[in-house]
Amino acid sequence: MLDVVSNRLFRSGNFCPVCLKVYRNDESDLPMVCCDMCDRWVHTDCDGINEKEYAQLAKTKSKYSCVLCRGEREERMDSFHRKNRSKNS
C-alpha cells in the first residue's frame, strides 16, 4: 500500500528534487522551502539552508530559487549523497 501512495506522490511531483524523497502536503516533520520560480518544494537540509537562513526567508518573505532553477542540481545531489555516505559509515 505504501508503495502505491509513494508512487502516486512522486508522479504528482510531491518529491524533493535533491533527495527524491516524497512528501505529503500535510507533512511538517522536515522544513521545506518553495521555489518562487517553479513551485517545487525542497528540504532546507538538501539545499544547505541552515535554521537561521530558513527563519530569515520566512520572516522577510525573500524570493527563493531552488537548485534546479539555479542550475546547481548535480552539485547539490553530489554534496547530499557524500554527506549521507559519511553519516552511514
C-alpha positions as CSV (number, residue, x, y, z in Angstrom):
1,M,0.0,0.0,0.0
2,L,2.8,2.4,0.9
3,D,4.5,1.9,-2.5
4,V,1.3,2.8,-4.3
5,V,1.0,6.0,-2.2
6,S,4.7,6.9,-2.8
7,N,4.4,6.3,-6.5
8,R,1.3,8.5,-6.7
9,L,3.0,11.3,-4.7
10,F,6.2,11.0,-6.9
11,R,4.2,11.1,-10.2
12,S,2.2,14.2,-8.9
13,G,5.5,16.0,-8.3
14,N,5.5,15.7,-4.5
15,F,9.1,15.0,-4.0
16,C,12.3,16.9,-3.2
17,P,14.4,17.3,-6.4
18,V,17.6,16.7,-4.5
19,C,17.0,13.6,-2.3
20,L,14.0,12.4,-4.3
21,K,12.0,11.7,-1.1
22,V,8.3,12.0,-1.5
23,Y,6.2,14.1,0.9
24,R,2.5,14.7,1.6
25,N,1.2,18.2,1.6
26,D,0.2,17.9,5.2
27,E,3.6,16.8,6.5
28,S,5.7,19.2,8.5
29,D,8.4,17.0,10.1
30,L,11.2,18.4,7.8
31,P,11.4,22.0,6.9
32,M,11.0,22.8,3.2
33,V,11.0,25.9,1.1
34,C,9.1,26.5,-2.1
35,C,10.8,27.9,-5.2
36,D,9.3,31.1,-6.4
37,M,10.3,30.3,-10.0
38,C,9.0,26.7,-10.5
39,D,6.9,26.0,-7.3
40,R,9.0,22.9,-6.4
41,W,9.4,22.2,-2.7
42,V,13.0,21.4,-1.4
43,H,14.1,20.2,2.0
44,T,16.1,23.0,3.6
45,D,18.8,20.5,4.5
46,C,19.0,19.3,0.9
47,D,19.8,22.9,-0.3
48,G,22.2,23.6,2.6
49,I,19.9,26.2,4.2
50,N,20.5,26.4,7.9
51,E,18.0,27.3,10.6
52,K,19.0,31.0,10.6
53,E,18.7,31.3,6.9
54,Y,15.3,29.5,6.9
55,A,14.0,31.8,9.6
56,Q,15.2,34.8,7.6
57,L,13.5,33.5,4.4
58,A,10.2,33.1,6.3
59,K,10.5,36.4,8.1
60,T,11.4,38.6,5.1
61,K,9.4,36.7,2.5
62,S,12.5,36.7,0.4
63,K,12.4,35.2,-3.0
64,Y,13.9,31.7,-3.2
65,S,15.2,29.9,-6.2
66,C,15.7,26.1,-6.0
67,V,18.8,24.1,-7.0
68,L,17.2,23.3,-10.4
69,C,16.4,26.9,-11.2
70,R,19.9,28.0,-10.1
71,G,21.4,25.2,-12.2
72,E,23.0,23.5,-9.2
73,R,21.2,20.2,-9.1
74,E,24.1,17.9,-9.8
75,E,26.4,19.8,-7.4
76,R,23.8,19.6,-4.6
77,M,23.0,16.0,-5.2
78,D,26.7,15.1,-5.1
79,S,27.0,17.0,-1.8
80,F,23.9,15.5,-0.4
81,H,24.9,11.9,-1.2
82,R,28.5,12.4,0.0
83,K,27.1,13.7,3.3
84,N,24.8,10.7,3.6
85,R,27.5,8.2,2.8
86,S,29.7,9.7,5.6
87,K,26.7,9.5,8.1
88,N,26.3,5.8,7.3
89,S,30.0,4.9,7.6
